Amino acid sequence: ETGVTQTPRHLVMGMTNKKSLKCEQHLGHNAMYWYKQSAKKPLELMFVYSLEERVENNSVPSRFSPECPNSSHLFLHLHTLQPEDSALYLCASSQAGSVANVLTFGAGSRLTVL
Amino acid sequence: RKEVEQDPGPFNVPEGATVAFNCTYSNSASQSFFWYRQDCRKEPKLLMSVYSSGNEDGRFTAQLNRASQYISLLIRDSKLSDSATYLCVVHSGSARQLTFGSGTQLTVLP
């Protein structure tokens, strides 16, 4: 496998469920990201793991919980979500510290919360 | 003022037309600039980086104006396959300081 792989591609869950999104990068990058993309809005940075240090957006609700066990894998754990959390969740990786911090995105996980 | 601002469009142009998008940014300390392309229901992909001296890649030309804090993307001889949303991205330092614009939607018509 190459690039950035996300699973599942589609997820439908109820508000009381617990699920996880998974991301894996095969690029040797040292930073991984979770972004949220809602219709007609800019990509919203949720979390960054850079050199395995976590940096978070303080506006992200605690019902989203990231986990980065190593530099190649990133998870987003979901629990008691709300319908407004329905969106496309994009994982990305980059070589942080390089002159051009270019992001490579996965294909995304489209989440629907009922 | 938004950190990165783009005209959302939509821009509807005929094949063969020349179209230009602008993007303004508010952080004067911004260091790197990019244009990404996002097709419908797909992930964003890097189209090109934007260099201070301006740069060209085939039909695409990107320019940076630091004094006025804007970047531009010019597409010449538009193709149907250029239809997409074009995202302006500004990097201001650390890994977390990559800011995306809302995107400009382009539709090239036959």
Interface residues (C-beta under 8 A of the other chain):
Chain A: A31 Y33 K40 K41 P42 L43 L45 V48 S50 V55 N57 L90 S94 A96 G97 V99 A100 N101 V102 L103 T104 F105 G106 A107 G108
Chain B: V4 P8 S32 F34 Y36 K42 E43 P44 K45 L46 S49 L87 V89 H91 S94 A95 R96 L98 T99 F100 G101 S102 G103
